[in-house]
Amino acid sequence: MGKMSISDVEPANAPCAAQQAPASPWPRSRLPVAPVLSLASFARGGRRHVPSILDAPHRRFVTSGRVAIALALRAMRVGPGDAVLVPSYHCASMIEPVIWAGATPVFYRILPDTTVDLADLASRLTPAVKVLMATNYFGFHQPLPALRAFCDAHGIRLLEDCAHSFLGEHAGRPLGSYGDYAIASSMKFFPVYEGGCLVSARHALDGVQLQSAGAGFEAKVVLNTAEDGFAYGRLPLLRMLLTLPMKAKTALWGRIKARRTADAPALAPGSSDGGFGFDPAWLDKRSSLFSRAMLRLVSRRRMGALRRRNYQRLFDALGRLPGCRPLHATLPDGVYPWVFPLLCDAPQALFATLKGAGVPVIRFGEFLWPGVDATVCANSVDLSRRVLQFPCHQELRDDEIAWMIAQVTNVVRANDGGAR
Ligand SMILES: Cc1ncc(COP(=O)(O)O)c(C=O)c1O
């Protein structure tokens, strides 16, 4: 797949539910839906240790969260004839690796606040079930000690999906440390074009051997990360300095593309360019040097503090708008949110108008796996329809958040007035 121009689609590192196909009907967001690189990304941000999945002793850095799920399933020897318990509130990139492994996804229910429905979970157990996948939605943790106990009691493995919870702790332990394995999606938290992590606090990852994806990939990651920043007015000096090299790169890329045959391998995974699918060609590929360096250099303290602060600002401003309420009543200590989830009574009109206005609104779980309907889990269907999410990441500027709040407020009030 060739590199799409940054104005064609949402930022390349948009979260899966927010990722638009190339033919997106929406204009580009006026502010970045996911973190973009700026000088501020490297500011220190205090002294307090912010727990994260990187506290786990065993770690592998790959190109996306979905690849990390597939590697975790492989490490647990999940294959044909096995079943994996997966939440009925999900996006396709959580389920595709299960299908790739040859296993059957068994969808379990969740409660209205996205907590795992433990009674339903127990009712879905069969001898074929090997793994429970549990997601800490939007950065808010599941009842992890209970899930760990459930898995231990029934002899199954726990895969902790920390795609939304790179940072955080529960009951004195970092998220990601309860699972046999845990995965994360670096792109949702760090200003990087690609990246995912597979970690384990319990098992060595010696069997997971990764290879470089090549010089073209490494170069593309740096350039695309920089371009995403430039597109939103970050790093203006660097942008000026790189004007000529960037032009040369665009010309060169045009020539390379013209010569590439249709079956030539892609330089970067589809997960970075807006795709929902899982491409096994990226299974054993190491994350770029650049993304791995960013994971070390970008301050997790600043990230954590600003995410909480921005979330609270959105909570205060949007939480009491007519027909809307925050999905979670509070922001507990130890939670470092991915986004601010808002439960809306009239989500369809709101979503379309906001997207049309360039507001970076996200709908995680908008498209549930075929067959997952209200008979499987009415709460999931309701959440998939009614929860809109707004970014609260550390790279949003105060004026951008103010603009987003004003847009959402105006649209909600106008819709409310029209409905009366
Ligand atoms: C809950 C959850 N798990 C896993 C994934 C897969 O992550 P990635 O997009 O990095 O492959 C996503 C993607 O958005 C997700 O939302």
Ligand as a Chemical Component Dictionary entry (heavy atoms), coordinates in Angstrom:
data_LIG
# 
_chem_comp.id                   LIG 
_chem_comp.type                 NON-POLYMER 
_chem_comp.pdbx_formal_charge   0 
_chem_comp.three_letter_code    LIG 
# 
loop_
_chem_comp_atom.comp_id 
_chem_comp_atom.atom_id 
_chem_comp_atom.alt_atom_id 
_chem_comp_atom.type_symbol 
_chem_comp_atom.charge 
_chem_comp_atom.model_Cartn_x 
_chem_comp_atom.model_Cartn_y 
_chem_comp_atom.model_Cartn_z 
_chem_comp_atom.pdbx_ordinal 
LIG C1 C1 C 0 -9.332 -2.395 22.626 1  
LIG C2 C2 C 0 -8.400 -2.581 21.467 2  
LIG N1 N1 N 0 -7.613 -3.672 21.437 3  
LIG C3 C3 C 0 -6.728 -3.877 20.445 4  
LIG C4 C4 C 0 -6.611 -2.980 19.404 5  
LIG C5 C5 C 0 -5.590 -3.227 18.329 6  
LIG O1 O1 O 0 -4.604 -2.221 18.365 7  
LIG P1 P1 P 0 -3.847 -1.754 17.045 8  
LIG O2 O2 O 0 -4.727 -0.764 16.335 9  
LIG O3 O3 O 0 -2.591 -1.114 17.555 10 
LIG O4 O4 O 0 -3.612 -2.953 16.236 11 
LIG C6 C6 C 0 -7.419 -1.846 19.376 12 
LIG C7 C7 C 0 -7.321 -0.877 18.282 13 
LIG O5 O5 O 0 -7.843 0.197  18.334 14 
LIG C8 C8 C 0 -8.336 -1.621 20.444 15 
LIG O6 O6 O 0 -9.120 -0.539 20.467 16 
# 
loop_
_chem_comp_bond.comp_id 
_chem_comp_bond.atom_id_1 
_chem_comp_bond.atom_id_2 
_chem_comp_bond.value_order 
_chem_comp_bond.pdbx_ordinal 
LIG C1 C2 SING 1  
LIG C2 N1 SING 2  
LIG C2 C8 DOUB 3  
LIG N1 C3 DOUB 4  
LIG C3 C4 SING 5  
LIG C4 C5 SING 6  
LIG C4 C6 DOUB 7  
LIG C5 O1 SING 8  
LIG O1 P1 SING 9  
LIG P1 O2 DOUB 10 
LIG P1 O3 SING 11 
LIG P1 O4 SING 12 
LIG C6 C7 SING 13 
LIG C6 C8 SING 14 
LIG C7 O5 DOUB 15 
LIG C8 O6 SING 16 
# 
